[in-house]
């Protein structure tokens, strides 16, 4: 199986604060693809959220976080 650039060139999760902000070939990373197994045994997927690859945990947090508008800042 060959890797596509989006599986190897970009971090698994685009959130720099996430433990899954790693690339294929980084220390402790084995393989590539859209699933990751954490040391505690959990398996996490990833997907595109507003055009950014995020692990499902970060992606769900982003989708569920309310957007704060700064309409009052202009007043």
Buried (B, 14 or more C-beta within 10 A) or exposed (E): EEEEEEBEEBBBBBBEEBBBBBEBEEEEEEEBBBEBEEEEEEEBEBEEBEEBBBBBBBBEBBEEEEEEEEEEEEE
